[in-house]
Amino acid sequence: MLPMIVPNPSLASLTESASDALGRFSGCPPEWFAAAPGRVNLIGEHTDYNAGWVLPIAIDRYTVLAAAPGAEATQLRVRSLAFEEEGVLSLDALDIPHPTPWMRYLQGVVVQYRRKGIECPALDIAVASSVPPGGGLSSSAALELAMAHLLESVTGQSLSSAARIDASIEAERQTAGVPCGMMDQTVVESAHPEHALLLDCADKTVTFVPFRQVEVTLLVIHSGVSHSLAQSAYAQRRDECERGARALGVSTLREVGLSDLRALDDELLRRRAHHVVSENARVQRSAAALQRCDWDTLGALMVDSHTSLRDDYAVSCDELDVLVRLAVAEAGVYGARLTGGGFGGCVIVLIEPERLEAVADSIGRQYAEQVGWAPTNYRIRSAAGAHALCAAL
Protein backbone atom coordinates (compact mmCIF):
# COMPACT_ATOMS: atom_id res chain seq x y z
CA MET A 1 0.00 0.00 0.00
CA LEU A 2 1.35 3.42 -0.95
CA PRO A 3 2.02 5.91 1.85
CA MET A 4 -0.48 8.75 2.08
CA ILE A 5 0.49 11.90 3.97
CA VAL A 6 3.34 11.57 6.46
CA PRO A 7 2.18 12.50 9.97
CA ASN A 8 3.78 15.68 11.21
CA PRO A 9 5.42 15.21 14.63
CA SER A 10 4.78 18.09 17.00
CA LEU A 11 7.52 20.35 18.27
CA ALA A 12 6.93 18.83 21.70
CA SER A 13 7.46 15.29 20.45
CA LEU A 14 10.64 16.27 18.61
CA THR A 15 11.93 17.94 21.76
CA GLU A 16 11.19 14.79 23.73
CA SER A 17 12.97 12.65 21.14
CA ALA A 18 16.05 14.88 21.25
CA SER A 19 16.00 14.85 25.05
CA ASP A 20 15.76 11.06 25.21
CA ALA A 21 18.50 10.65 22.63
CA LEU A 22 20.80 12.99 24.52
CA GLY A 23 20.27 11.02 27.72
CA ARG A 24 21.29 7.79 25.99
CA PHE A 25 24.16 9.43 24.13
CA SER A 26 25.59 11.65 26.85
CA GLY A 27 24.29 10.14 30.04
CA CYS A 28 23.20 13.63 31.12
CA PRO A 29 19.83 15.38 30.99
CA PRO A 30 19.59 18.35 28.60
CA GLU A 31 20.09 21.85 29.94
CA TRP A 32 19.41 23.78 26.74
CA PHE A 33 17.08 23.42 23.76
CA ALA A 34 16.63 25.29 20.49
CA ALA A 35 14.37 24.81 17.48
CA ALA A 36 14.25 26.09 13.92
CA PRO A 37 11.73 25.41 11.14
CA GLY A 38 12.30 24.32 7.59
CA ARG A 39 11.00 26.49 4.80
CA VAL A 40 9.15 26.29 1.52
CA ASN A 41 9.54 28.92 -1.15
CA LEU A 42 6.18 29.73 -2.70
CA ILE A 43 7.92 31.40 -5.63
CA GLY A 44 11.19 33.18 -6.40
CA GLU A 45 13.78 30.50 -7.12
CA HIS A 46 17.46 31.32 -7.75
CA THR A 47 16.67 35.03 -7.45
CA ASP A 48 18.07 35.63 -3.97
CA TYR A 49 21.73 35.53 -5.01
CA ASN A 50 20.81 37.80 -7.92
CA ALA A 51 19.58 40.55 -5.55
CA GLY A 52 15.98 39.81 -6.50
CA TRP A 53 12.77 39.01 -4.64
CA VAL A 54 11.56 35.81 -3.00
CA LEU A 55 8.30 34.75 -1.31
CA PRO A 56 8.95 31.92 1.19
CA ILE A 57 7.25 30.67 4.35
CA ALA A 58 8.66 28.83 7.34
CA ILE A 59 6.91 25.49 7.79
CA ASP A 60 5.71 23.48 10.78
CA ARG A 61 8.48 20.90 10.44
CA TYR A 62 11.40 21.54 12.77
CA THR A 63 14.96 20.75 13.70
CA VAL A 64 15.41 20.56 17.49
CA LEU A 65 18.71 20.53 19.37
CA ALA A 66 19.04 19.33 22.95
CA ALA A 67 22.38 19.95 24.69
CA ALA A 68 24.24 19.25 27.91
CA PRO A 69 27.77 20.16 29.06
CA GLY A 70 30.29 18.11 27.12
CA ALA A 71 31.70 14.90 28.48
CA GLU A 72 34.97 15.58 26.63
CA ALA A 73 36.84 18.87 26.99
CA THR A 74 37.29 20.92 23.78
CA GLN A 75 34.89 18.69 21.85
CA LEU A 76 31.46 19.06 20.35
CA ARG A 77 29.85 15.61 20.26
CA VAL A 78 26.69 15.38 18.17
CA ARG A 79 24.18 12.59 17.66
CA SER A 80 21.83 12.97 14.67
CA LEU A 81 18.66 10.89 14.82
CA ALA A 82 17.88 11.59 11.16
CA PHE A 83 21.23 10.30 9.88
CA GLU A 84 21.69 7.78 12.70
CA GLU A 85 25.25 9.05 12.98
CA GLU A 86 27.52 10.58 15.58
CA GLY A 87 30.06 13.28 14.86
CA VAL A 88 32.85 14.73 16.94
CA LEU A 89 34.16 18.22 16.30
CA SER A 90 37.38 19.40 17.90
CA LEU A 91 36.99 22.98 19.10
CA ASP A 92 40.76 23.32 18.74
CA ALA A 93 40.67 22.52 15.00
CA LEU A 94 37.81 24.60 13.66
CA ASP A 95 39.79 25.69 10.60
CA ILE A 96 39.67 22.14 9.19
CA PRO A 97 36.29 21.29 7.57
CA HIS A 98 34.71 18.31 9.24
CA PRO A 99 34.71 15.15 7.07
CA THR A 100 30.97 14.63 7.66
CA PRO A 101 28.96 17.11 5.52
CA TRP A 102 26.09 17.73 7.94
CA MET A 103 28.54 18.46 10.77
CA ARG A 104 30.01 21.35 8.75
CA TYR A 105 26.83 23.40 9.19
CA LEU A 106 27.20 23.23 12.97
CA GLN A 107 30.94 23.79 12.70
CA GLY A 108 30.41 26.86 10.53
CA VAL A 109 28.11 28.46 13.09
CA VAL A 110 30.64 27.80 15.87
CA VAL A 111 33.35 29.42 13.71
CA GLN A 112 31.25 32.50 12.95
CA TYR A 113 30.25 32.99 16.59
CA ARG A 114 33.87 32.69 17.68
CA ARG A 115 34.73 35.48 15.25
CA LYS A 116 32.11 37.59 17.00
CA GLY A 117 33.64 36.85 20.39
CA ILE A 118 31.20 34.13 21.48
CA GLU A 119 33.04 30.92 22.35
CA CYS A 120 31.32 27.57 22.15
CA PRO A 121 32.12 25.38 25.17
CA ALA A 122 32.34 21.61 25.07
CA LEU A 123 28.85 20.24 24.48
CA ASP A 124 26.99 17.03 23.85
CA ILE A 125 24.13 17.62 21.41
CA ALA A 126 21.29 15.48 20.10
CA VAL A 127 19.50 16.49 16.90
CA ALA A 128 15.92 15.47 16.10
CA SER A 129 14.32 16.75 12.91
CA SER A 130 11.18 16.42 10.83
CA VAL A 131 12.71 18.48 7.99
CA PRO A 132 13.75 15.92 5.36
CA PRO A 133 17.39 16.38 4.31
CA GLY A 134 18.09 16.88 0.62
CA GLY A 135 14.49 17.81 -0.11
CA GLY A 136 14.81 21.50 -0.85
CA LEU A 137 13.09 22.41 2.44
CA SER A 138 16.19 24.06 3.90
CA SER A 139 17.24 21.48 6.44
CA SER A 140 20.68 23.13 6.43
CA ALA A 141 19.42 26.59 7.43
CA ALA A 142 17.22 25.01 10.11
CA LEU A 143 20.28 23.27 11.56
CA GLU A 144 22.34 26.47 11.42
CA LEU A 145 19.76 28.71 13.10
CA ALA A 146 18.93 26.12 15.74
CA MET A 147 22.66 25.96 16.53
CA ALA A 148 22.89 29.75 16.65
CA HIS A 149 20.06 30.02 19.18
CA LEU A 150 21.48 27.12 21.17
CA LEU A 151 24.89 28.79 21.41
CA GLU A 152 23.30 31.98 22.66
CA SER A 153 21.36 30.09 25.32
CA VAL A 154 24.46 28.22 26.46
CA THR A 155 26.70 31.28 26.64
CA GLY A 156 24.17 33.88 27.71
CA GLN A 157 25.42 36.12 24.90
CA SER A 158 23.08 37.19 22.13
CA LEU A 159 23.40 38.57 18.62
CA SER A 160 20.83 40.65 16.83
CA SER A 161 18.55 38.79 14.45
CA ALA A 162 20.37 40.33 11.48
CA ALA A 163 23.78 39.28 12.82
CA ARG A 164 22.47 35.79 13.51
CA ILE A 165 21.28 35.51 9.91
CA ASP A 166 24.61 36.77 8.56
CA ALA A 167 26.54 34.31 10.73
CA SER A 168 24.46 31.41 9.43
CA ILE A 169 24.86 32.48 5.81
CA GLU A 170 28.64 32.71 6.19
CA ALA A 171 28.69 29.35 7.98
CA GLU A 172 27.10 27.74 4.94
CA ARG A 173 29.25 29.56 2.42
CA GLN A 174 32.63 29.34 4.10
CA THR A 175 32.56 26.06 6.03
CA ALA A 176 29.93 23.96 4.24
CA GLY A 177 31.13 25.25 0.87
CA VAL A 178 27.68 26.09 -0.49
CA PRO A 179 27.43 29.46 -2.33
CA CYS A 180 23.94 30.08 -0.97
CA GLY A 181 21.87 33.22 -1.15
CA MET A 182 20.19 34.87 1.82
CA MET A 183 16.63 33.61 1.55
CA ASP A 184 16.76 30.42 3.61
CA GLN A 185 18.42 31.80 6.72
CA THR A 186 16.30 34.96 6.63
CA VAL A 187 12.95 33.20 6.57
CA VAL A 188 14.02 30.46 9.01
CA GLU A 189 15.00 33.16 11.50
CA SER A 190 12.37 35.82 10.84
CA ALA A 191 9.13 34.11 9.81
CA HIS A 192 5.72 34.80 11.34
CA PRO A 193 2.89 32.25 11.52
CA GLU A 194 0.15 32.64 8.88
CA HIS A 195 2.34 34.90 6.78
CA ALA A 196 4.60 34.63 3.78
CA LEU A 197 7.74 36.72 3.77
CA LEU A 198 8.31 38.97 0.76
CA LEU A 199 12.05 39.55 0.89
CA ASP A 200 13.93 42.07 -1.20
CA CYS A 201 17.39 40.54 -1.34
CA ALA A 202 18.97 43.78 -2.54
CA ASP A 203 18.32 45.77 0.64
CA LYS A 204 17.05 42.96 2.97
CA THR A 205 13.66 44.63 3.31
CA VAL A 206 10.96 42.25 4.58
CA THR A 207 7.23 42.63 4.03
CA PHE A 208 4.91 40.12 5.69
CA VAL A 209 2.02 39.02 3.48
CA PRO A 210 -0.97 37.33 5.18
CA PHE A 211 -1.37 33.65 4.24
CA ARG A 212 -3.88 31.97 6.53
CA GLN A 213 -4.39 28.77 4.49
CA VAL A 214 -8.13 28.58 5.10
CA GLU A 215 -9.30 28.40 1.49
CA VAL A 216 -6.16 26.57 0.33
CA THR A 217 -3.58 24.24 1.72
CA LEU A 218 -0.06 23.24 0.71
CA LEU A 219 1.03 19.74 -0.18
CA VAL A 220 4.74 19.06 -0.46
CA ILE A 221 5.71 15.95 -2.41
CA HIS A 222 9.24 14.58 -2.17
CA SER A 223 10.34 13.10 -5.47
CA GLY A 224 12.63 10.59 -3.79
CA VAL A 225 15.59 12.18 -5.56
CA SER A 226 17.92 13.85 -3.06
CA HIS A 227 19.99 16.80 -4.08
CA SER A 228 23.07 18.56 -2.80
CA LEU A 229 23.35 22.30 -3.28
CA ALA A 230 27.12 21.86 -3.02
CA GLN A 231 27.05 20.16 -6.39
CA SER A 232 28.87 21.98 -9.15
CA ALA A 233 25.60 22.72 -10.99
CA TYR A 234 24.40 25.17 -8.34
CA ALA A 235 27.68 27.10 -8.33
CA GLN A 236 27.66 26.98 -12.12
CA ARG A 237 24.24 28.68 -12.31
CA ARG A 238 25.45 31.42 -10.03
CA ASP A 239 28.53 31.92 -12.16
CA GLU A 240 26.41 32.08 -15.32
CA CYS A 241 24.24 34.80 -13.79
CA GLU A 242 27.29 36.81 -12.80
CA ARG A 243 28.71 36.47 -16.31
CA GLY A 244 25.41 37.58 -17.79
CA ALA A 245 25.31 40.64 -15.54
CA ARG A 246 28.86 41.59 -16.50
CA ALA A 247 28.05 41.22 -20.18
CA LEU A 248 25.11 43.59 -19.70
CA GLY A 249 27.25 46.07 -17.80
CA VAL A 250 25.34 45.82 -14.50
CA SER A 251 26.17 44.57 -11.03
CA THR A 252 23.26 42.13 -10.80
CA LEU A 253 20.43 40.88 -12.99
CA ARG A 254 18.05 42.75 -10.66
CA GLU A 255 18.92 45.87 -12.65
CA VAL A 256 17.69 44.77 -16.09
CA GLY A 257 14.36 44.11 -17.81
CA LEU A 258 13.37 41.51 -20.36
CA SER A 259 13.99 43.85 -23.29
CA ASP A 260 17.60 44.34 -22.15
CA LEU A 261 18.34 40.66 -22.60
CA ARG A 262 18.45 40.97 -26.38
CA ALA A 263 21.92 42.44 -25.90
CA LEU A 264 23.20 39.08 -24.65
CA ASP A 265 24.76 37.21 -27.57
CA ASP A 266 25.35 34.04 -25.57
CA GLU A 267 22.12 32.02 -25.76
CA LEU A 268 22.78 30.08 -22.54
CA LEU A 269 23.45 33.24 -20.53
CA ARG A 270 20.36 34.84 -22.07
CA ARG A 271 18.20 31.92 -20.97
CA ARG A 272 19.60 32.01 -17.43
CA ALA A 273 19.00 35.75 -17.22
CA HIS A 274 15.52 35.38 -18.70
CA HIS A 275 14.54 33.10 -15.84
CA VAL A 276 15.84 35.48 -13.18
CA VAL A 277 14.22 38.59 -14.66
CA SER A 278 10.87 36.90 -15.34
CA GLU A 279 10.91 35.18 -11.93
CA ASN A 280 11.34 38.51 -10.17
CA ALA A 281 8.22 39.76 -11.95
CA ARG A 282 6.35 36.59 -10.97
CA VAL A 283 7.23 37.12 -7.31
CA GLN A 284 5.75 40.63 -7.36
CA ARG A 285 2.56 39.40 -9.04
CA SER A 286 2.36 36.42 -6.66
CA ALA A 287 2.60 38.62 -3.57
CA ALA A 288 -0.24 40.75 -4.92
CA ALA A 289 -2.30 37.65 -5.71
CA LEU A 290 -1.68 36.27 -2.23
CA GLN A 291 -2.76 39.56 -0.70
CA ARG A 292 -6.13 39.37 -2.43
CA CYS A 293 -6.49 35.54 -2.09
CA ASP A 294 -6.46 35.10 -5.87
CA TRP A 295 -5.54 31.43 -5.91
CA ASP A 296 -6.06 30.93 -9.66
CA THR A 297 -3.48 33.61 -10.46
CA LEU A 298 -1.04 32.40 -7.84
CA GLY A 299 -1.33 28.83 -9.09
CA ALA A 300 -0.76 29.85 -12.71
CA LEU A 301 2.34 31.81 -11.70
CA MET A 302 3.68 28.76 -9.86
CA VAL A 303 3.34 26.65 -13.00
CA ASP A 304 5.02 29.38 -15.08
CA SER A 305 7.85 29.43 -12.55
CA HIS A 306 8.38 25.68 -12.86
CA THR A 307 8.42 25.91 -16.66
CA SER A 308 11.06 28.62 -16.48
CA LEU A 309 13.16 26.63 -13.99
CA ARG A 310 12.90 23.59 -16.26
CA ASP A 311 13.55 25.25 -19.62
CA ASP A 312 15.55 28.45 -19.01
CA TYR A 313 17.41 27.60 -15.82
CA ALA A 314 17.70 23.83 -16.32
CA VAL A 315 17.50 22.88 -12.64
CA SER A 316 14.55 20.54 -12.75
CA CYS A 317 14.70 16.78 -13.37
CA ASP A 318 12.40 14.19 -14.90
CA GLU A 319 10.92 13.18 -11.56
CA LEU A 320 10.02 16.74 -10.58
CA ASP A 321 8.50 17.36 -14.00
CA VAL A 322 6.34 14.25 -13.67
CA LEU A 323 5.07 15.37 -10.27
CA VAL A 324 4.16 18.84 -11.52
CA ARG A 325 2.43 17.43 -14.61
CA LEU A 326 0.43 14.98 -12.52
CA ALA A 327 -0.48 17.63 -9.95
CA VAL A 328 -1.82 20.26 -12.34
CA ALA A 329 -4.03 17.64 -14.02
CA GLU A 330 -5.88 17.00 -10.75
CA ALA A 331 -9.18 18.68 -9.90
CA GLY A 332 -8.83 21.10 -7.03
CA VAL A 333 -5.17 21.93 -7.73
CA TYR A 334 -4.39 25.57 -8.48
CA GLY A 335 -0.71 25.14 -9.31
CA ALA A 336 2.53 23.33 -8.61
CA ARG A 337 6.25 23.91 -8.97
CA LEU A 338 9.58 22.65 -7.73
CA THR A 339 10.68 24.32 -4.51
CA GLY A 340 14.28 24.78 -3.45
CA GLY A 341 17.41 24.71 -5.55
CA GLY A 342 16.25 21.92 -7.83
CA PHE A 343 18.16 18.90 -9.18
CA GLY A 344 15.74 16.75 -7.13
CA GLY A 345 13.95 17.32 -3.88
CA CYS A 346 10.33 18.43 -3.64
CA VAL A 347 7.47 20.05 -5.46
CA ILE A 348 4.88 22.23 -3.74
CA VAL A 349 1.21 21.99 -4.67
CA LEU A 350 -1.41 24.67 -3.97
CA ILE A 351 -4.69 22.83 -3.46
CA GLU A 352 -8.23 23.02 -2.14
CA PRO A 353 -8.17 21.59 1.42
CA GLU A 354 -10.97 19.08 0.83
CA ARG A 355 -9.05 17.59 -2.12
CA LEU A 356 -5.80 17.05 -0.23
CA GLU A 357 -5.91 13.34 0.49
CA ALA A 358 -7.52 12.36 -2.81
CA VAL A 359 -4.93 14.30 -4.80
CA ALA A 360 -2.02 12.93 -2.74
CA ASP A 361 -3.29 9.39 -3.30
CA SER A 362 -3.85 9.87 -7.04
CA ILE A 363 -0.46 11.48 -7.65
CA GLY A 364 1.27 8.85 -5.53
CA ARG A 365 -0.22 5.95 -7.46
CA GLN A 366 0.51 7.44 -10.87
CA TYR A 367 4.02 8.51 -9.91
CA ALA A 368 4.85 5.02 -8.65
CA GLU A 369 3.60 3.52 -11.92
CA GLN A 370 5.63 5.93 -14.07
CA VAL A 371 8.81 6.33 -12.03
CA GLY A 372 9.03 3.09 -10.10
CA TRP A 373 8.78 4.22 -6.49
CA ALA A 374 6.29 6.04 -4.29
CA PRO A 375 6.77 9.70 -3.41
CA THR A 376 6.53 11.02 0.15
CA ASN A 377 3.77 13.52 0.92
CA TYR A 378 3.71 16.23 3.58
CA ARG A 379 0.95 18.64 4.48
CA ILE A 380 2.52 21.88 5.68
CA ARG A 381 1.44 25.10 7.37
CA SER A 382 3.25 28.37 7.88
CA ALA A 383 5.13 28.66 11.17
CA ALA A 384 7.20 30.97 13.35
CA GLY A 385 10.96 31.35 13.02
CA ALA A 386 13.84 29.89 15.02
CA HIS A 387 13.97 30.25 18.80
CA ALA A 388 15.41 28.88 22.00
CA LEU A 389 13.26 26.64 24.16
CA CYS A 390 13.41 27.09 27.90
CA ALA A 391 12.79 23.41 28.63
CA ALA A 392 11.29 20.33 27.08
CA LEU A 393 7.75 21.17 26.00
N, C-alpha and C positions, 0 to 999 in steps of 0.2 A: 504494500500500500504506500502511495506517495505521501510524503510529509505535507501537511497543510501549512499553517502559519506557526512559526516557532514561538512558543510562549516567551514573554518578556519578563525576565527576573527583575524583581523590584530592587531599588537601591539598598533597601534594608537587607534583603537576602544576599546580595553581593557583598555587603559589608560583613555579614555573618560568615560567609564563605572565606573571605580574606582573613578574618580574625581567627577562624578555626585553622586555616592553613598555616598562619603564622605561628600558632601555638604548637603545631606538629613540627614545623620547620625549625623554629627558634627555641622552643621550650619556654617562651616568655609570652605573657599576654600583651596585646597591643597597647601602646600609649598614645598613638597618633593615627588619624585617618584622613584621607583626602579623596575626593571624587571628581571626575571630569567626564562630560558627555562626549559621545561621537557627534558627527554632524552629517547632514545631507545638504548638498547644494541644489536648490530648486532650479537655478539656471545661472549661467555665467562661468563657463568652464575654460580654463587656461587664459583667463583675462586678468587674474590678480597680479601675476608677474609682468603684465604689460600695462600696469597702472590703470586698469579699467575698473569695471563695476562687477560685483557679484551679489547673489541673493540667497544665502544659505540659512539653515536653521540648525540649532543644536537639537539632538534627538534624545529620547528617553531610554537610551542604552548607554551604559556607563563603564568606565574603568575606575576601580577602587583600589587604593593602596592602604594597607595596614602595616604599621611599623613599630618596632621596639628597639631599645638600645642594642647595638651590635655585640654579638658574642665574641667577635674577633676585632681587635684594634686595627684601625686604618683600613677597614674593609666594609664595602657595601655588599651584603649578601641578599640576593633576590630570588624568590620562588614565584614563577609564573604558572598559574593554574591553566591558562589557555594553551600555553606551549608545553606544559608538563616538563618544564626545564628549570634548572637552577643556574644562576650566574653569580660570579664573584668579581667585584670591581675593586682594584686597589686604589685607595684614595691618594697614594703616593705616586701613582703612575697614570694620571689622568690625561697626559698628552699622548698616550698610545691608545688608538681606537680599540675598543673591546672586540674580540673575535666573534661574539654573538651579536647579530644585527639588532635585535630588539633591545639589548642592553645599552646600545650606543645612544638611544634616545634619553635614557636616564642619565647616562654618563655626561651627555652634552649639557643637560640642565645643571648638573653638579658643577661642571666647568664654568658655565656662564654665571652662576651664582657666586662662585669663588672669585671671579673677576670683579664682581660687584661688592666684594668684601664679606660675603656670607658663606661661611665654611660648613660643609656637610660633615657631621660626625659619623662615626661608625654606626651602621644601622642594619637590622634585619628587616626585610620588607617582603610582604606577600601581595601579589597582584591578582585580583579577580576582575574579569571583564566580560561584558555582554556585547562589546563592539567587535564584530568579526574582523580579524586581521586580514589585510590584503583585499578588502572589499570596497575600497574607495569611500569608507565612512569615517576616515580620519582617526583610526586607532592610534596612530603615532602622536598626533597632537593631543589626544586625550591622555596618553601616557605622560607626555611632557608636562602638560598643565597640572595633572594630578601630582606629579613629582614636585613641581614648583610650589604648589600650595602645601604639600607635605613638608618640604624643607623650611618653609616659613613658620609652620606650626612647631616644628622641632626646635628651631633656633630662636623663635620669638622675634625674628627680624622680618620685616615685610617690605616688598617692593610695591610700587604703584601698579595698577592693572596694565598700563601701557608698557612699563618696564618688564613686567612678567611676560607679556606677549612677545616683546623683542627678544628676551632671553630664550624663550622657547623656539622662536624662529631661527635664531643663530645656533641653537643646539642642533636643530635638524640639518641646517646647512653645513655647519663646520665639522660636527662630530659624526653625524649619521651619513653625511655626504649626499644629501638630497637637496637640489637647488629649488626649494619650495618657494611659493609666494607667501602672502600674509593672511590669506583668507582663513585657513583652518584654525590657526592659533587664535585669531581674533574672535571668531564666532564661538569656539570652545570656551574661551575665557569670558566673553561679554554677553552671551545670549540671554534673552528674556523668554519665559514661557509664553506660548500663544502669540509669538511674533517671529517674523522673518527679519533678517538683518541685511539691510541694503548698505553695502560697504563700498565707499569710494576709495580704491586702493592707491590713488594718487596722493590724497591728503589725509587718509585714514578717517574720514568723516563717516559716522554711522547714523543711519536713520532706521528706526524700528517700525516695521510695517505689520499691522495686525494680521494674524493668521490663526483663527480659532479652530479650524478643522471641524466645523459642525456640519456644513453641507458637503464637505469632501473629506476624504482621508488619504493617507499616503501608504502605499505598499512598496516596500523595497524587496527586490528579487536578486539574490546572489546567483550569478551565472555559473558558479563552481570553478571559474577560472581566476586564480589569484594573480595579483599583479605586484610589481615592486616599482615604486616611483624612482628608485635609484637606478633603474635600468637606463641604458644609454638613450633610449628613445625619448624619454622625458626631457633630459638635458638637451637633446638634439632639437626638440621643438622650441625650447627657449632660445637656443642659439639662432635658429632660423628666424624667429621673431626679431631678435636684436639685429640680425643682418638686414632684414627687411626695413626696419626703422632707419638704419644707417643709410641704406640706399635711397630712402625717401627724404633724408636730411632732417630727421626729427629724433628726439630722444627716445620716445616710446610710440607704439602704435595707437595709443590713446589720442594722439594729436592729429590723426588723419581721418578722412571720410572715405566712403566707398569710391567716389569719383577720383580720389588721389591715387588709387591703387593701379590705375592704368599706366602710371609712370614706372611701375615695376616690370622690367623686362623678363626677369626670372619667373617662370610660371609657378614653380613650387613655392617660392617666397610670396608670390601674389596670392596663392590659395591659402597659405597660412595666415597672411594678413587679412584676407577676406573673412576668414572665420572670426578673428579677434574683433574686427571692426563691426561686423554684423552681430556678433554675440553681445557686444556692449549695448547696441541698440535694442536687442531682445531683452536684456536685463531691465532697461528703463521701461519698456512696454509691459514687461511682466510685473514689475513693482506696481505700476498703475492698475493693471488688471487685478492684482491681488487686493489692492486697496478697495476696489469696487466689487469684489467677489465675482469677477467675470471669469468663470472657470473654463468656458469654451475658448476664450482668447488665450488664457494662460496655458491650457493644454496644447493648443496649436503651436504656440511659441516653443514649448518643450520639444515637440516633434521636430520643428525646424532646427532647434539647437542640436538635436541628435544627428540629423542629416548633415549639418555643417561639420560636426565633430567627426563623422564617418568619412565624408567626401573631401572636405577642404583641409581638415587638420589630421586626418588619418590616425586617430587614436582609439577607434572602436575595434571590435573583433567580431567574428561570425556569430559567436554565442550571444553577445550583447545585441547585435542586429536582429537575431531571431526573437529574443525576448521583447524588444520594442515592437517588432512587426506583429507578434502574437497579441501583445497588450492592446495596441490601438485598434485591433479588429474586434475587441470585446465590447459588448454593450455596457454602458455605464462608465467607460474609461474616457477621460478627457484628453489625456496625453501621457507620453512616456519618453524617457531619455536616459542615457547613461549618466551616472553621477560619479564625480571623482575624476582622477587623472586619466582613466581609460585603460586600455590594454588588458581588459578583464575587469573583474569586480562586479558592481551592481548596476541595475537600472532602477529608476524611481518611477512609480506609476501614480498619477492623480486620478482618483476614482470616487464614485458615489459610495458612501459607507455601506449601504445595504447590498452592494454587489461585491464586497471585498472577498468573502470566502469563495463564492462561485467563480470569480475571476481568477483568484489564486489557484484554485483546483484545475480550472480549464487550461490555464497557461502551463501549469506544472505537468499535466498529462501530455500536452502537445510538445512541450520542450523535451521531455524525456524520450518521446518517440522520435523526434528529429535529431537530437544531439546525443542521446545515449545515457544520460543521467538526469536525475531530478534536481531542479533548482531548490534553493532555500528561500523561504518567504518570511518577511518581517513586517508587521504593522508598526508604524512609528508615529510619535507625536512630538511636537516641539517641546523643548525643555530649557531649564535654566543652565547657566554656565558653570564652570569649575568652582569648587569651594572646598574648604577644610570641613571635616566633620568632627564635632567635639567628642563623640563617643559612638560606639556601635549603635545603630538605630534600632 
